[in-house]
Amino acid sequence: MKPARILFVNHVSRISGAERSLLDILRHIDRSRFEPIVALPPGGELTEALRQCGVRCLPLPLRRICKTTNPWRLAVSLLNVVKVTVQLTRLIRRERIALVHANSNTAQIYAGPAARLSGVPCIWHTRDLVTLGLLGPWLNRFSSRTIAISDCVHRHVSLCIHPPNKLRTIYNGIDISGPQTGSLSHKGPVFGMIAQLVPWKNHGAFIETAARLATILPDARFVIAGDDLFAEHRGYRTKLESKIAQLGLKDRLLFTGHLPDVTPLLESMDVLIHPAVREPLGRVILEAMAREKPVVAVNACGPAEIIRHGIDGLLAASDRAEDLAEEALCLIHNPLLAEQLGAAGRQRVEQDFNIRNKIREIEALYDDLLSDRSTPCV
């Protein structure tokens, strides 16, 4: 029996957290039962990464869709959605796709209607805490099942999901692998933050925390990895650099920009600090824990679902610098605690966020939908 063809739809060709999770799914999916194909915009490092995984790529002019009140931009976006939906529908029929898997809210805008027109089931994989408004029920209308990457995302979208049993939480999985050689060399402690340069990631709180730590730990160094991948916040880095200079951290805080692989940097860190307050999950937290790096995060949303305070990480009461710095200092002043939390963190990821277990959950969802093709979209 031939493997069922699964069409994954991704609306960007750059690699961010959602794309790293997609790559993990594709690397571990059972190829004897499922043949993955990915539709995405042409070019970009994601296309090359997919080819290295042995996954066929089909280029389509999908776009990021930003909220706008400009009627011209809105019209252009709507025309693009119609155009790409038609192309996707033809592609699904031509390639004899059995099931469509939309890897984001935006991807679902294109993939859902195309799947419906083609008579095949569609999974909407929602990864964000953005306000959907009237778009939410519309996206739900074209999904056969919806995957939320955390319970907080599950709660966030639940009001627009009908019937409720269409929605389930499947956490992102991490590929547990051995540590790699670090890329930084420094005698004092290294505190890091890894996140896209977008305001909601809360880099300002990390910088303020660094300033507080710098006064107590003269040998400490700090690093921020990430970039504004989609050029939507052009003045953001400038503001952050201004803040760094203002707080006297210019010679102690390094911006690395975008890193295709953050593992070497994680290996260089003593503590990962994650100050985002509305984080849907926090994949980088899982990646750090998998490498036995202690993590300090805010006690809210996704990170609060991953970390058990004092057991496999530390949760700060808020994103204020004094709260984050207090937890970070606990790890530096108590190396044994840091070591224990790191080891427990890896065990936590291996038991509850292992990609091999998560991919089985996703494959079970595929089997459920493919076993009953009478009603592709509920």
C-alpha positions in Angstrom: 0.0 0.0 0.0 1.4 3.4 -1.0 2.1 6.0 1.8 -0.7 8.6 2.2 0.5 12.0 0.8 0.4 14.8 3.4 0.6 18.3 2.1 2.1 20.7 4.7 1.5 24.4 4.0 3.8 27.0 5.4 3.4 30.6 4.6 7.1 31.7 4.9 10.4 30.2 3.7 12.5 31.6 6.6 13.2 29.4 9.6 11.8 30.5 12.9 10.3 28.5 15.8 7.3 27.2 13.9 9.5 26.1 11.0 12.0 24.3 13.3 9.0 22.4 14.8 7.8 21.6 11.2 11.3 20.2 10.4 11.2 18.0 13.4 7.9 16.6 12.4 9.1 15.9 8.9 12.4 14.3 10.1 10.5 11.8 12.3 7.3 11.1 10.4 6.9 7.4 9.4 7.8 7.6 5.7 6.5 4.0 5.2 3.0 5.3 5.9 3.1 9.0 5.1 4.7 10.9 2.2 5.2 14.5 3.2 5.2 17.3 0.6 5.6 21.0 1.6 4.0 24.0 -0.2 5.8 27.2 0.7 7.1 30.5 -0.9 10.1 30.0 -3.2 13.7 30.4 -2.0 14.7 30.8 1.6 16.7 28.6 4.0 13.6 26.5 4.8 13.5 25.2 1.2 17.1 24.0 1.5 16.6 22.5 4.9 13.6 20.5 3.5 15.6 19.3 0.6 18.2 18.0 3.0 15.5 16.1 4.8 14.5 14.5 1.5 11.1 16.3 1.4 9.7 17.6 -1.9 9.0 21.3 -2.0 6.3 22.9 -4.2 6.8 26.7 -4.5 3.7 28.9 -4.2 3.4 32.7 -3.7 2.1 32.5 -0.1 2.5 35.7 2.0 2.5 36.8 5.5 -0.8 38.6 6.1 -0.6 41.6 8.4 -3.5 43.5 9.9 -4.1 46.7 8.0 -6.7 49.4 7.5 -5.2 50.4 4.2 -7.8 49.3 1.6 -5.2 48.9 -1.2 -3.0 46.5 0.9 -6.1 44.7 2.1 -7.3 44.2 -1.5 -3.8 43.0 -2.6 -3.8 40.4 0.3 -7.3 39.2 -0.5 -6.4 38.8 -4.2 -3.3 36.8 -3.2 -5.4 34.5 -1.0 -7.8 33.8 -3.8 -5.0 33.2 -6.3 -3.0 30.9 -4.1 -6.1 29.0 -2.9 -6.9 28.2 -6.5 -3.3 27.0 -7.1 -3.4 25.0 -3.9 -6.6 23.3 -4.9 -5.2 22.3 -8.3 -2.0 21.1 -6.6 -4.0 18.9 -4.1 -5.9 17.3 -6.9 -2.9 16.8 -9.2 -0.6 15.4 -6.4 -3.4 13.2 -5.0 -3.0 14.6 -1.6 -4.8 12.7 1.2 -4.6 15.3 3.9 -3.6 18.9 4.3 -1.7 20.2 7.4 -1.5 24.0 7.8 1.5 24.9 9.9 0.1 28.3 11.2 -2.9 30.5 11.4 -1.9 32.3 8.2 -1.2 29.0 6.4 -4.8 27.9 7.3 -6.2 30.9 5.5 -4.9 29.4 2.3 -5.0 25.7 3.1 -8.4 25.4 4.7 -10.5 26.5 1.7 -8.3 24.6 -0.8 -8.7 21.4 1.2 -12.5 21.9 1.4 -12.7 22.5 -2.4 -10.6 19.4 -3.0 -12.7 17.2 -0.6 -9.8 16.3 1.7 -9.4 16.8 5.5 -7.4 19.7 6.9 -5.5 20.1 10.1 -5.1 23.6 11.5 -1.9 23.8 13.6 -2.3 27.0 15.7 0.9 28.3 17.4 0.0 31.8 18.5 -1.8 33.9 21.1 -2.7 36.6 18.7 -6.3 37.9 18.7 -8.2 36.3 15.8 -11.6 38.1 16.1 -14.0 37.1 13.3 -11.1 35.3 11.5 -11.2 32.5 14.2 -14.6 31.0 13.4 -13.7 31.3 9.7 -10.5 29.3 10.1 -12.4 26.8 12.2 -15.0 26.3 9.5 -12.4 24.9 7.1 -10.5 22.7 9.6 -11.2 19.0 10.3 -9.1 19.1 13.4 -7.2 21.8 15.2 -3.9 21.3 17.1 -2.9 23.8 19.8 0.8 23.8 20.8 0.0 24.4 24.5 -3.0 24.5 26.9 -2.8 28.3 26.9 -3.2 28.4 23.1 -6.0 25.7 23.5 -7.9 28.0 25.8 -7.2 31.0 23.6 -8.8 29.5 20.5 -11.4 27.3 22.2 -14.2 29.9 21.9 -14.0 29.8 18.1 -13.8 26.0 17.8 -17.0 24.1 17.0 -17.6 21.4 17.9 -15.1 21.5 20.8 -13.8 18.0 20.3 -12.1 19.2 17.1 -9.5 20.9 19.2 -6.6 19.1 21.1 -3.3 20.1 22.6 -0.2 18.5 21.2 3.0 20.1 22.5 6.0 20.7 20.3 8.4 17.9 20.5 12.2 18.2 20.7 14.8 15.9 19.2 17.0 14.8 22.2 20.6 14.7 21.0 24.0 15.0 22.6 25.5 18.4 23.4 27.7 20.2 21.0 30.8 22.3 21.5 30.1 25.8 22.7 30.9 28.9 20.6 31.7 31.4 23.3 34.6 31.3 25.8 34.4 33.4 28.9 35.5 32.9 32.5 32.4 34.5 34.1 28.8 33.5 33.9 27.0 33.9 30.5 23.3 34.8 30.5 21.5 34.6 27.2 18.2 35.2 25.4 17.2 33.6 22.1 14.2 35.0 20.4 13.1 36.9 17.3 13.5 40.6 17.5 9.9 41.4 18.0 8.5 43.5 20.8 6.3 40.9 22.5 9.4 38.8 23.2 10.3 41.5 25.7 14.0 42.0 25.1 13.9 45.2 27.1 13.2 43.2 30.3 16.3 41.0 29.5 18.5 44.1 29.0 17.3 45.6 32.3 17.9 42.3 34.0 21.4 42.2 32.6 22.1 45.6 33.9 21.0 44.5 37.4 23.1 41.3 37.2 26.1 43.3 35.8 26.3 45.4 39.0 26.5 42.2 41.2 28.6 40.0 38.9 31.4 42.0 37.3 32.6 39.0 35.2 29.2 38.3 33.8 28.5 38.6 30.0 25.2 38.7 28.1 24.1 37.6 24.7 20.9 38.1 22.6 20.4 35.9 19.6 17.7 36.6 17.0 16.7 39.1 14.3 13.7 40.8 12.8 13.3 38.0 10.2 10.4 39.6 8.4 11.4 43.3 8.7 8.2 44.3 10.5 9.8 46.1 13.4 12.6 48.1 11.8 13.2 50.5 14.7 13.2 47.9 17.4 16.8 46.9 17.4 17.9 50.5 17.4 15.8 51.2 20.5 17.3 48.1 22.2 20.9 49.2 21.3 20.1 52.6 22.7 18.9 51.1 26.0 22.0 48.9 26.1 24.3 51.9 25.8 22.2 53.9 28.3 22.6 51.1 30.9 26.4 50.8 30.3 26.2 47.3 28.8 27.8 48.1 25.4 30.9 46.1 26.1 29.2 43.3 27.9 26.2 42.4 25.8 26.6 40.8 22.4 24.0 40.7 19.6 24.6 37.7 17.4 21.8 38.2 14.9 19.9 35.3 13.5 21.5 31.9 14.0 20.4 28.9 11.9 21.4 26.6 14.7 21.2 27.8 18.3 22.7 24.7 19.9 26.3 25.8 20.1 25.2 29.1 21.7 23.0 27.3 24.2 26.0 25.1 25.1 28.0 28.3 25.8 25.4 29.7 28.3 25.2 29.3 32.0 21.5 30.4 32.2 18.8 31.0 29.6 16.5 33.9 30.5 13.2 34.0 28.7 11.3 37.2 29.7 8.3 37.0 27.3 4.9 37.3 29.2 2.6 36.0 26.4 4.7 33.2 25.1 2.5 30.5 23.4 5.0 27.7 24.4 8.7 28.6 24.3 10.5 26.1 22.1 13.9 27.5 23.0 13.1 26.7 26.6 12.7 23.1 25.6 15.9 23.2 23.6 17.9 24.6 26.5 16.4 22.1 29.0 17.3 19.3 26.5 20.9 20.4 26.9 20.8 20.5 30.6 20.9 24.3 30.7 18.9 25.9 33.6 16.2 28.3 32.5 14.6 31.3 34.1 11.2 32.3 32.6 8.1 34.3 33.6 5.4 32.4 35.4 2.8 32.7 32.7 1.4 31.0 29.6 3.5 28.4 27.8 6.7 28.5 30.0 4.5 27.9 33.1 3.3 24.7 31.4 6.9 23.5 30.6 8.7 24.5 33.8 7.9 23.1 37.3 9.4 25.8 39.6 12.3 24.5 41.6 12.1 21.1 40.0 13.4 21.5 36.4 13.7 25.3 36.1 12.8 28.6 37.8 9.7 30.8 37.2 9.9 34.5 38.1 6.9 36.1 39.6 6.9 38.8 36.8 8.9 40.1 33.9 10.4 42.9 36.2 14.2 43.0 36.2 14.4 42.5 40.0 12.3 39.3 39.8 14.2 37.8 36.8 17.6 38.7 38.3 16.7 37.2 41.7 16.0 33.8 40.1 19.1 34.0 37.9 21.3 34.8 40.8 20.0 31.8 42.7 21.5 29.6 39.9 24.9 31.4 40.0 25.1 31.4 43.8 24.1 27.8 44.0 25.9 25.7 41.3 24.5 22.5 42.7 20.9 23.7 42.2 21.8 24.8 38.7 23.2 21.3 37.9 20.2 19.6 39.5 17.7 21.7 37.6 19.6 21.2 34.3 19.6 17.4 34.7 15.9 17.4 35.7 15.1 19.7 32.7 16.6 17.2 30.3 14.6 14.4 31.9 11.4 16.5 31.7 11.9 17.0 27.9 12.8 13.4 27.3 9.7 12.2 29.1 7.0 14.8 28.2 8.3 16.7 25.1 10.1 14.0 23.1 9.5 14.4 19.4 9.1 10.7 18.9 6.1 10.6 21.2 4.6 13.8 19.8 4.9 12.6 16.2 3.0 9.4 17.2 0.2 11.7 18.5 0.1 13.6 15.2 0.2 10.4 13.2 -2.7 9.0 15.2 -4.7 12.2 14.3 -3.8 11.5 10.6 -5.0 7.9 10.9 -8.3 9.1 12.5 -9.0 11.5 9.7 -8.0 9.2 6.9 -10.0 6.3 8.2 -13.2 8.4 7.7 -13.1 10.3 4.5 -16.9 10.7 4.3 -16.8 14.2 6.0 -13.4 15.9 5.3 -14.4 19.1 7.0 -16.8 19.2 10.0 
